[in-house]
Amino acid sequence: MKKFLLGASVLLGLASGGTTARADEGLSVSIPPRLPDLPYFESGKLLATGGVSNVEGAGGGGISTWALITGYGTRDSIGANAHFTYIPLSNFTVREEGAAIGFFNRVEVSYSHLDFDTGSTGAKLGLGRGFTFGQDVVGAKARLFGDIVYDQDSWLPQVSVGIQYKTTDHAPILAAVGARDHAGLDYYISASKLFLGQSLLVNATLRLTRANQIGILGFGGPRNNNYQPQFEGSVAYLLAKNLAIGAEYRTMPNNLGFTKESDWKTAYIAWFISKNASVTLAYANLGTVATFKNQQGVYVSTQIGF
């Protein structure tokens, strides 16, 4: 089994020193070195520019990944969040929780665990009622250039690149339905542009993937086992400084032979209660999943952080 080791290091150059003072009595008094300042955990970004967390744990929309770095930390501080997502579909239920940290508005690391509960449909698939697939996603994202807030006088977007390592349990069952692997890597590049004057944010992401249903049904298959480019598009409009509406579209490959895989679509409203809490409510349409058509339902996600 191949192992993926993900590491991230942040080097902080800290300097301190000691001085010596002489009192009136002629005694030498040693002043201890001043403790170095710790990284600030201040939330310096504008409200809503921290985005929300998607189903794979990365900062962005609900099903799409954005170029922004998660949290409200600026270039001098750290931001972090934890989130929970619940999506009851027509025949399945998705539960997901995760956490992410943004370092100095430059690097993001994230973790997500997703449960795909087949419910009563599991019996129809021969898996047993309530059979659940579990998936873990470890991700890293780095901002290459651009700033969605400060580059208002330029058409230059904020651009980031990222990688996600995904692993799904029940490997023998995944192999039985045609998946070539139970684990795999996704690579992506995202561009986000915020038009402050128009209260509008647009995002486009190009993802290279072999994942079936984002990896829930494994990776690769009889139709295709190679990496394919997939598109993620998102638009958000601020109705107020703490309220946004938007829509997303995400294309999917068709690797497996026993079922078609549809593109994903959402329409959402996000309420940013403060920089420490937000709630997202959406209509999600995932199309055909594991031969069952019209998989749609309400998408609910909550996030806390700074």
The 8 nearest C-alpha neighbors of each residue, nearest first, counted from 0:
[[1, 2, 182, 3, 181, 180, 166, 183],
 [2, 0, 3, 182, 183, 4, 180, 166],
 [3, 1, 0, 4, 182, 5, 164, 183],
 [2, 4, 5, 1, 164, 184, 183, 137],
 [5, 3, 2, 6, 164, 1, 137, 7],
 [4, 6, 3, 7, 137, 139, 138, 164],
 [5, 7, 4, 8, 139, 108, 3, 9],
 [6, 8, 9, 5, 108, 139, 106, 107],
 [9, 7, 10, 6, 11, 106, 102, 5],
 [8, 10, 11, 7, 102, 106, 103, 12],
 [11, 9, 8, 12, 13, 7, 102, 38],
 [10, 12, 13, 9, 38, 37, 8, 14],
 [13, 11, 10, 14, 35, 9, 15, 36],
 [14, 12, 11, 35, 15, 36, 37, 10],
 [13, 15, 12, 35, 16, 34, 33, 36],
 [16, 14, 32, 33, 35, 13, 34, 17],
 [15, 17, 32, 33, 18, 14, 31, 34],
 [18, 16, 32, 31, 30, 19, 15, 33],
 [19, 17, 30, 29, 20, 16, 31, 32],
 [18, 20, 29, 30, 28, 21, 27, 17],
 [21, 19, 28, 27, 29, 22, 18, 30],
 [22, 20, 27, 26, 28, 25, 23, 19],
 [21, 23, 24, 25, 26, 20, 27, 28],
 [24, 22, 25, 21, 26, 27, 20, 28],
 [25, 23, 22, 26, 21, 27, 28, 20],
 [24, 26, 23, 22, 21, 27, 28, 20],
 [27, 25, 22, 24, 21, 28, 23, 20],
 [26, 28, 21, 20, 25, 29, 22, 19],
 [29, 27, 20, 19, 21, 26, 30, 22],
 [30, 28, 19, 31, 20, 18, 27, 17],
 [29, 31, 18, 19, 17, 28, 32, 20],
 [32, 30, 17, 29, 33, 18, 16, 19],
 [33, 31, 17, 16, 15, 34, 30, 18],
 [34, 32, 15, 35, 31, 16, 17, 30],
 [33, 35, 32, 36, 15, 37, 31, 14],
 [36, 34, 13, 33, 37, 15, 14, 32],
 [35, 37, 34, 38, 13, 39, 33, 14],
 [36, 38, 39, 35, 34, 40, 13, 11],
 [39, 37, 76, 40, 36, 77, 75, 11],
 [40, 38, 76, 41, 37, 77, 75, 36],
 [39, 41, 77, 76, 38, 42, 78, 72],
 [40, 42, 39, 43, 76, 72, 77, 305],
 [43, 41, 71, 72, 305, 44, 40, 78],
 [42, 44, 73, 72, 41, 71, 45, 76],
 [45, 43, 71, 42, 73, 72, 46, 48],
 [44, 46, 48, 47, 43, 71, 49, 148],
 [45, 47, 48, 274, 44, 241, 240, 49],
 [48, 46, 49, 50, 45, 271, 241, 240],
 [49, 47, 50, 46, 45, 44, 71, 67],
 [48, 50, 70, 47, 71, 69, 51, 68],
 [51, 49, 48, 59, 47, 58, 60, 69],
 [50, 52, 59, 60, 58, 49, 53, 302],
 [53, 51, 58, 57, 56, 59, 60, 61],
 [52, 54, 61, 62, 56, 55, 60, 57],
 [55, 53, 56, 62, 61, 95, 52, 84],
 [56, 54, 53, 57, 111, 136, 52, 110],
 [55, 57, 111, 53, 52, 54, 97, 110],
 [58, 56, 52, 53, 55, 109, 64, 59],
 [57, 59, 52, 69, 51, 64, 65, 50],
 [60, 58, 65, 64, 50, 51, 52, 53],
 [61, 59, 63, 53, 51, 62, 52, 64],
 [60, 62, 53, 63, 54, 52, 59, 51],
 [63, 61, 53, 60, 54, 64, 247, 249],
 [64, 62, 60, 231, 61, 59, 53, 65],
 [63, 65, 59, 58, 57, 60, 204, 53],
 [66, 64, 59, 67, 189, 58, 202, 191],
 [65, 67, 189, 159, 190, 191, 158, 157],
 [68, 66, 65, 69, 58, 59, 191, 49],
 [69, 67, 104, 101, 107, 58, 66, 70],
 [68, 70, 58, 101, 49, 67, 107, 100],
 [69, 71, 78, 49, 79, 72, 305, 101],
 [72, 70, 42, 44, 78, 49, 305, 43],
 [71, 73, 78, 77, 76, 42, 70, 43],
 [74, 72, 76, 104, 75, 103, 43, 44],
 [73, 75, 103, 104, 76, 72, 105, 102],
 [76, 74, 73, 103, 39, 38, 72, 77],
 [77, 75, 72, 39, 103, 73, 40, 74],
 [76, 78, 72, 102, 40, 103, 101, 39],
 [79, 77, 70, 72, 101, 71, 305, 100],
 [80, 78, 100, 70, 304, 99, 305, 101],
 [81, 79, 304, 303, 99, 98, 70, 305],
 [80, 82, 98, 303, 302, 97, 304, 99],
 [83, 81, 302, 301, 97, 96, 98, 303],
 [82, 84, 96, 301, 300, 95, 302, 97],
 [85, 83, 300, 95, 299, 94, 96, 301],
 [84, 86, 94, 299, 93, 298, 300, 87],
 [85, 87, 298, 93, 92, 297, 88, 299],
 [88, 86, 92, 296, 93, 297, 91, 85],
 [89, 87, 296, 295, 91, 294, 92, 90],
 [88, 90, 294, 295, 91, 296, 87, 293],
 [91, 89, 88, 120, 294, 117, 92, 118],
 [92, 90, 117, 88, 116, 89, 118, 87],
 [93, 91, 87, 116, 88, 86, 115, 94],
 [92, 94, 115, 86, 114, 85, 116, 87],
 [95, 93, 85, 114, 113, 84, 86, 92],
 [94, 96, 113, 84, 112, 83, 114, 85],
 [97, 95, 83, 82, 112, 111, 84, 113],
 [96, 98, 111, 110, 82, 56, 81, 112],
 [97, 99, 81, 110, 80, 109, 82, 111],
 [98, 100, 109, 80, 79, 108, 110, 81],
 [101, 99, 79, 108, 107, 78, 109, 102],
 [100, 102, 107, 78, 69, 77, 106, 68],
 [101, 103, 77, 106, 104, 105, 107, 100],
 [104, 102, 74, 76, 105, 75, 77, 73],
 [105, 103, 74, 73, 102, 68, 72, 101],
 [104, 106, 142, 103, 141, 102, 68, 107],
 [107, 105, 141, 102, 140, 101, 104, 142],
 [106, 108, 101, 140, 139, 100, 68, 102],
 [109, 107, 139, 100, 138, 99, 140, 101],
 [110, 108, 99, 138, 98, 56, 137, 57],
 [111, 109, 137, 97, 98, 136, 56, 99],
 [110, 112, 97, 56, 136, 135, 96, 55],
 [113, 111, 135, 96, 95, 134, 97, 136],
 [112, 114, 95, 134, 133, 94, 135, 111],
 [115, 113, 133, 94, 132, 93, 116, 95],
 [114, 116, 93, 132, 131, 92, 133, 117],
 [115, 117, 131, 92, 118, 91, 114, 129],
 [116, 118, 121, 91, 120, 129, 130, 131],
 [119, 117, 129, 120, 116, 128, 121, 91],
 [118, 120, 128, 121, 122, 129, 117, 123],
 [121, 119, 123, 118, 122, 117, 90, 124],
 [120, 122, 128, 117, 127, 126, 124, 119],
 [121, 123, 127, 128, 125, 120, 124, 126],
 [124, 122, 120, 125, 121, 119, 126, 127],
 [125, 123, 121, 122, 126, 120, 127, 289],
 [124, 126, 122, 123, 127, 121, 128, 120],
 [127, 125, 121, 124, 122, 130, 128, 123],
 [128, 126, 122, 121, 130, 125, 129, 124],
 [127, 129, 121, 122, 119, 118, 130, 120],
 [128, 130, 118, 117, 121, 119, 116, 131],
 [129, 131, 117, 128, 127, 121, 116, 126],
 [132, 130, 116, 115, 117, 129, 114, 133],
 [131, 133, 115, 114, 168, 116, 134, 215],
 [134, 132, 114, 168, 167, 113, 115, 131],
 [133, 135, 167, 113, 166, 112, 215, 114],
 [136, 134, 112, 166, 165, 111, 113, 167],
 [135, 137, 165, 111, 164, 110, 55, 138],
 [138, 136, 110, 164, 163, 109, 111, 165],
 [139, 137, 163, 109, 108, 162, 164, 110],
 [138, 140, 108, 161, 162, 107, 109, 163],
 [139, 141, 161, 107, 160, 106, 108, 162],
 [142, 140, 106, 159, 160, 105, 143, 161],
 [141, 143, 159, 105, 144, 158, 106, 160],
 [144, 142, 159, 158, 141, 160, 145, 157],
 [145, 143, 158, 157, 142, 146, 159, 156],
 [144, 146, 157, 156, 158, 155, 147, 150],
 [145, 147, 157, 148, 150, 149, 156, 144],
 [146, 148, 193, 157, 192, 150, 149, 156],
 [147, 149, 146, 150, 151, 193, 195, 48],
 [150, 148, 146, 151, 147, 152, 145, 153],
 [149, 151, 153, 152, 146, 148, 147, 145],
 [152, 150, 153, 149, 148, 194, 195, 154],
 [151, 153, 150, 154, 149, 155, 194, 148],
 [154, 152, 155, 151, 150, 156, 149, 145],
 [153, 155, 156, 152, 151, 150, 192, 194],
 [154, 156, 153, 145, 157, 150, 192, 146],
 [157, 155, 192, 191, 145, 190, 158, 154],
 [156, 158, 145, 146, 191, 147, 190, 144],
 [159, 157, 190, 66, 189, 144, 143, 142],
 [158, 160, 142, 66, 143, 189, 141, 188],
 [161, 159, 188, 141, 140, 187, 189, 142],
 [160, 162, 140, 187, 139, 186, 141, 188],
 [161, 163, 186, 139, 185, 138, 187, 140],
 [164, 162, 138, 185, 137, 184, 165, 136],
 [163, 165, 184, 137, 136, 183, 138, 185],
 [166, 164, 136, 183, 182, 135, 184, 163],
 [165, 167, 182, 135, 134, 181, 183, 136],
 [168, 166, 134, 181, 133, 182, 215, 135],
 [167, 169, 170, 133, 132, 134, 166, 181],
 [170, 168, 172, 171, 173, 167, 132, 181],
 [169, 171, 173, 181, 172, 168, 174, 167],
 [172, 170, 174, 173, 169, 175, 181, 168],
 [173, 171, 175, 174, 170, 169, 176, 178],
 [172, 174, 170, 176, 175, 178, 171, 217],
 [173, 175, 178, 171, 177, 172, 176, 170],
 [174, 176, 172, 173, 177, 171, 178, 170],
 [177, 175, 173, 174, 178, 172, 257, 255],
 [176, 178, 174, 220, 175, 255, 179, 221],
 [179, 177, 220, 174, 217, 219, 173, 218],
 [178, 180, 219, 220, 218, 174, 177, 181],
 [181, 179, 218, 182, 178, 217, 219, 174],
 [180, 182, 217, 170, 167, 166, 218, 173],
 [183, 181, 166, 165, 180, 167, 217, 218],
 [182, 184, 165, 164, 218, 166, 185, 181],
 [183, 185, 164, 163, 165, 186, 162, 208],
 [184, 186, 208, 163, 162, 207, 164, 187],
 [187, 185, 162, 207, 206, 161, 163, 184],
 [188, 186, 206, 161, 205, 160, 207, 162],
 [187, 189, 160, 205, 204, 159, 161, 206],
 [190, 188, 204, 66, 159, 158, 203, 65],
 [189, 191, 158, 66, 203, 157, 202, 156],
 [192, 190, 202, 157, 66, 156, 201, 65],
 [191, 193, 156, 201, 147, 200, 157, 202],
 [192, 194, 200, 147, 195, 199, 201, 148],
 [195, 193, 199, 197, 196, 198, 200, 192],
 [194, 196, 198, 197, 193, 199, 151, 148],
 [197, 195, 194, 198, 199, 151, 193, 200],
 [196, 198, 199, 195, 194, 236, 237, 193],
 [199, 197, 195, 237, 196, 236, 194, 200],
 [198, 200, 236, 194, 197, 235, 193, 237],
 [199, 201, 193, 235, 192, 234, 194, 236],
 [202, 200, 234, 192, 191, 233, 235, 193],
 [201, 203, 191, 233, 190, 232, 65, 234],
 [204, 202, 232, 190, 231, 189, 233, 191],
 [205, 203, 189, 231, 188, 230, 206, 190],
 [204, 206, 230, 188, 187, 229, 228, 189],
 [207, 205, 187, 229, 228, 186, 208, 230],
 [208, 206, 228, 186, 227, 226, 185, 187],
 [207, 209, 185, 226, 210, 227, 206, 228],
 [208, 210, 226, 218, 219, 225, 227, 224],
 [211, 209, 214, 218, 213, 208, 217, 212],
 [210, 212, 214, 216, 213, 218, 217, 215],
 [211, 213, 214, 215, 216, 210, 260, 251],
 [214, 212, 210, 211, 215, 216, 251, 217],
 [215, 213, 210, 217, 211, 212, 216, 218],
 [214, 216, 212, 217, 213, 167, 211, 134],
 [217, 215, 211, 214, 212, 173, 218, 178],
 [218, 216, 181, 214, 178, 211, 215, 180],
 [217, 219, 210, 180, 209, 178, 211, 179],
 [220, 218, 224, 209, 179, 178, 254, 223],
 [219, 221, 178, 254, 255, 177, 179, 224],
 [220, 222, 223, 255, 256, 254, 177, 224],
 [223, 221, 254, 220, 255, 256, 253, 224],
 [222, 224, 254, 220, 221, 225, 219, 253],
 [225, 223, 219, 220, 209, 254, 226, 221],
 [226, 224, 223, 227, 209, 219, 208, 254],
 [225, 227, 208, 209, 207, 228, 224, 219],
 [226, 228, 207, 208, 225, 229, 209, 252],
 [229, 227, 207, 206, 205, 208, 230, 226],
 [228, 230, 206, 250, 205, 207, 251, 227],
 [229, 231, 205, 250, 249, 204, 206, 232],
 [232, 230, 249, 204, 63, 203, 248, 205],
 [231, 233, 203, 248, 247, 202, 249, 204],
 [232, 234, 247, 202, 246, 201, 248, 203],
 [233, 235, 201, 245, 246, 200, 202, 247],
 [234, 236, 245, 200, 244, 199, 243, 201],
 [237, 235, 199, 244, 243, 198, 245, 238],
 [238, 236, 243, 198, 239, 242, 240, 199],
 [237, 239, 242, 243, 236, 240, 244, 198],
 [240, 238, 242, 237, 241, 243, 198, 236],
 [239, 241, 242, 237, 238, 46, 47, 243],
 [240, 242, 271, 239, 270, 47, 272, 243],
 [243, 241, 270, 239, 238, 269, 237, 240],
 [244, 242, 237, 269, 236, 238, 268, 235],
 [245, 243, 268, 236, 235, 267, 269, 237],
 [244, 246, 235, 234, 267, 266, 236, 268],
 [245, 247, 266, 265, 234, 233, 267, 235],
 [248, 246, 233, 265, 232, 264, 266, 234],
 [247, 249, 264, 232, 231, 263, 233, 265],
 [248, 250, 231, 263, 262, 230, 232, 264],
 [251, 249, 262, 230, 229, 263, 231, 248],
 [250, 252, 262, 261, 229, 260, 249, 253],
 [253, 251, 254, 260, 250, 211, 227, 229],
 [252, 254, 260, 255, 259, 251, 222, 223],
 [255, 253, 220, 222, 223, 219, 252, 221],
 [256, 254, 220, 257, 221, 222, 253, 177],
 [255, 257, 258, 221, 222, 254, 177, 220],
 [256, 258, 255, 176, 259, 290, 177, 289],
 [259, 257, 290, 289, 256, 255, 260, 288],
 [258, 260, 253, 287, 261, 290, 257, 288],
 [259, 261, 253, 287, 288, 251, 258, 252],
 [262, 260, 286, 287, 251, 263, 259, 285],
 [261, 263, 250, 251, 249, 285, 264, 286],
 [264, 262, 285, 249, 248, 284, 250, 261],
 [263, 265, 248, 284, 247, 283, 249, 285],
 [266, 264, 283, 247, 282, 246, 284, 267],
 [267, 265, 246, 282, 281, 245, 247, 283],
 [268, 266, 281, 245, 244, 280, 246, 282],
 [267, 269, 244, 280, 243, 279, 281, 245],
 [270, 268, 279, 243, 278, 242, 244, 280],
 [269, 271, 242, 278, 277, 272, 241, 279],
 [272, 270, 277, 241, 273, 242, 47, 276],
 [271, 273, 277, 276, 270, 241, 274, 275],
 [274, 272, 275, 271, 276, 277, 46, 241],
 [273, 275, 276, 305, 46, 271, 272, 304],
 [274, 276, 304, 305, 273, 303, 277, 272],
 [277, 275, 303, 273, 302, 272, 274, 271],
 [278, 276, 271, 302, 272, 270, 301, 303],
 [277, 279, 301, 270, 269, 300, 302, 271],
 [278, 280, 269, 300, 299, 268, 270, 301],
 [281, 279, 299, 268, 267, 298, 269, 300],
 [282, 280, 267, 298, 266, 297, 283, 268],
 [281, 283, 297, 266, 265, 298, 296, 267],
 [284, 282, 265, 295, 296, 264, 298, 297],
 [283, 285, 295, 264, 286, 263, 294, 265],
 [286, 284, 263, 294, 295, 287, 283, 264],
 [285, 287, 293, 261, 294, 284, 292, 288],
 [286, 288, 292, 291, 261, 293, 260, 290],
 [287, 289, 291, 290, 260, 292, 286, 294],
 [288, 290, 291, 258, 287, 259, 257, 260],
 [291, 289, 258, 288, 287, 292, 259, 257],
 [292, 290, 288, 287, 289, 293, 294, 90],
 [291, 293, 287, 294, 286, 290, 288, 289],
 [294, 292, 286, 295, 287, 291, 285, 284],
 [295, 293, 89, 286, 285, 88, 292, 284],
 [296, 294, 284, 88, 283, 89, 293, 285],
 [295, 297, 88, 283, 87, 282, 298, 89],
 [296, 298, 282, 281, 86, 283, 87, 299],
 [297, 299, 86, 281, 280, 282, 283, 85],
 [300, 298, 280, 85, 84, 279, 297, 86],
 [299, 301, 84, 279, 83, 278, 85, 280],
 [302, 300, 278, 83, 82, 277, 279, 84],
 [301, 303, 82, 277, 276, 81, 278, 83],
 [304, 302, 276, 275, 80, 81, 82, 277],
 [303, 305, 80, 275, 79, 81, 276, 302],
 [304, 275, 78, 79, 71, 70, 274, 42]]
